[in-house]
Each structure stands twice: as C-alpha cells, then as structure tokens.
Amino acid sequence: MLTLTYEFKLIPSYEQIAIIEEMLAVCRKVWNYALRERKDWIKSRKCDVNYCSLVQEYIIPADVPYPGYKEQAAALTIAKKSNPELKRVNAQVLQQVLRSLDRAFKNMKTQGYGFPRFKNKYRMRSFVFPQFSSNPVRGDWIKLPKIGLVKMRLSRPIPEGFKLKQVRIVRRANGYFVMLALQSDVNVPENPPSGHPLGIDIGLDKFLATSDNELIERPRFLTELHRKLKLLQRRLKLKRKGSSNRHRLNQKIARLHQKVSDTRKDFHFKLANHLCDQAGMIFVEDLDFRTWAKGMLGKHTLDAGFGQFFKILAWVCWKRGIYFGKVDYRYTSQICPNCGTHTGKKNLSERTHFCRSCGCEINRDVAAAKVICQRGVAAVGQIVAENDCGDVLTGTGNSLVKNLGSSKPEL
C-alpha cells in the first residue's frame, strides 16, 4: 500500500473563509470540552479515601465510566440534536477531533508525550474530512461538505491510479491549504544499494560536508529576521490581550515565522535533490537531534533544521530510487579515513584533520564524511572506487581494500 500526501493552496471566497473559521472554532470547543471532561474524571479519582481535598473536590459517581472515545462520540451525537452550533459542522469532522484527543492520551501513556493542552483560537489550525462517497476534486476545484466548491492552486497534477482517502484543511499565516491523502494498492520495493556512494557529515560551521570534498554553507534562516521578530514581540508585550491590535500584530509575527519555515524547507528540498544528482547511495549519521537542541548551540541547531532535512533527504532518495542509510555516529571525527588510525578527540576550533601516521591532511568535516561513507559501504557490502586519501575502508571494525579504479560508477 502506497500513501502520498499532496498539498495545494486554497483560494476561498470571503463567505467560505467565514465557514472555515466557524468550523475551526467549533472543533476547538469540542476539543476543550472533551479534554475538560477527561481531566475532571481523572482528578475525581485522585482523592485519598480517608480525607477530601481542602482546595477543591470533583464529585463524580463511582459507577461513571471513563469518558473514552466511544462514550464521548455517543454524547456528541446526542448533543448535536439540541445544539444548533454543532449541527452546522459535519459530524465526521467533530468525531475526528475526538479521535485526535484519544490518540493524544494514548501517546502520552505509551510514548511519554506531555499531557494534552487546551487550545485557544490560534492553536486549533486544522480539521479533517475522513471519507468521501465520490471524488471531490474536479479540475482545480474541490467540493467540501458544508463549504461547497473551493478553488485551489493546482501546482502539480494529481497522479492517476490513486484513491482519495481523506482531506485536511489547514490554516496557516499565509493562507488556507488543503492536504489530500492519496492511496494506491501497490507494493513499492526498497531501493537496492548500488552506484556511487556519498557520505554526509552535518555541522554548524558548514551545513554539511560530503565525501566528495563538497562543503555547503549554513544559511541563517532565523538570524536574518531575528532583529525584526524581537522588535515585534517587544511591541506585542504592550498590547492588551484580546484586542484587535494584538491580533493583527500576532498575525504579522506568524507571517514572519512562516516565511522562515518556508525558506528553510525550500532549501532542504533543493539541497536533497542536488545530493541525489551525484550519488546512487547516500549515508548519514544516526543522530538524536533532541540532545543537540538542549545544548548552548540549540538555537542554531533548531534554525538549521537537521531533523527535517534528514526526513526530506530520505523521501527524495526513495522517490528517485537512491539508497539511503544511517550509520553509527561514534568517533567519525576521530578516525583517519586513509589508514584507520584513531587520531583522538578534536576541539571545535580545529577545522583540519591531520594524521601523524600517514600524513593525510584534509578538512575535518570532509574526513568525517569519508568515514561515514566507508561505514555505510561496509554495511551494505558494496564495492566502490578508491577514495581520495587511500584505498582502505576504515572505521568499520575491519579494513577492506575495495579498489576498482578511479572513475565513478554510472547511476
């Protein structure tokens, strides 16, 4: 089963914008009510049996079941009969809100996520139409329940042979978007390892270095707009909560953040395609970026968006038929790519790798990328061309000679 998500920008009329905003408001109220119901039930069971709380007490009968998804969905059906506000929103959209809340509670227990939060008018940004009886897309128009025909900017054609499973409407700072979830009953095999290998080492001095001696500068996405954001957020502090001026200033700040996000994502996609043009196999380090984000350089790490880049790179590799793999990150900067000697830990100020054993001297990031490439090649068992510093695959536990000449294999 192959699932794709295509995103297009909507061009709704003023009446349709009002309907979308009303649906988001109702979804937010349903979320908050259901969350409060669950929270009250949990707090009512926390009181000790020998005494009551001195601050507040939740009196809920002992035989009342836990308000899970089934109980809240049944209560929602009853409430729709008497509440005209709930009637104006598609029933399945509200049920998906309860499903999302139920999923949030399960993730909190199983994956250690935080307790679900109440949402204000800025935090509820999307809702889902889970199913359609027929295809709602007609050219560059889409027909949505309760909203009608909405024009969208069809930036790329929808592939044939796919069935539309669900539609998500998303509100962002720069407009409204529709996300189409498409499914096809086909099995796509994994990309086999073949072709020219490429190792990638990421960092904050240079965004990345490749085993082919290419260095990519790190763009400062947030730093360029940080001064303007700081000024606007300082002005926001002086605005009265709930006022129109505060709302307009919030929208201006959100558009700046959206610009940073879009610029970063565009750079990641272009760089991923540039790397795929050069290789048949791409190897990166298996890193935990949550640890990076907690250090003193966390702001710059989050600005670079390495986690998002790796996800985009993996997707582009899969789409273009290029093998993508992760290798062990340990000691990649402490091993000589030429002879495999452990050269010791380097300070951040040392930007050159020099091996006393073989005399190899290259950029330290390029050296680490070569070690990553060698580890990846050894893991998949491929034969590759001789590297620039020598003919020994190092950093893999056992050094193997893999020499087939100096030319790169054809992709």
Secondary structure, 3 states (H helix, E strand, C coil): CEEEEEEEEEECCHHHHHHHHHHHHHHHHHHHHHHHHHHHHHHHCCCCCCCCCCCCCCCCCCCCCCCCHHHHHHHHHHHHHHCHHHHCCCHHHHHHHHHHHHHHHHHHHHCCCCCCCCCCCCCCCEEEECCCCCCCEECCEEEECCCEEEEEECCCCCCCCCEEEEEEEEEECCEEEEEEEEEECCCCCCCCCCCCEEEEEECCCCCEEECCCCEECCCCCCHHHHHHHHHHHHHHHCCCCCCHHHHHHHHHHHHHHHHHHHHHHHHHHHHHHHHHCCCCEEEEECCCHHHHCCCCCHHHHHHHCHHHHHHHHHHHHHHHCCEEEEECCCCCCCECCCCCCECCCCCCCCCEEECCCCCCEEEHHHHHHHHHHHHHHHHHCCCCCCCCCCCEECCCCCCEECCCCCCCCCC
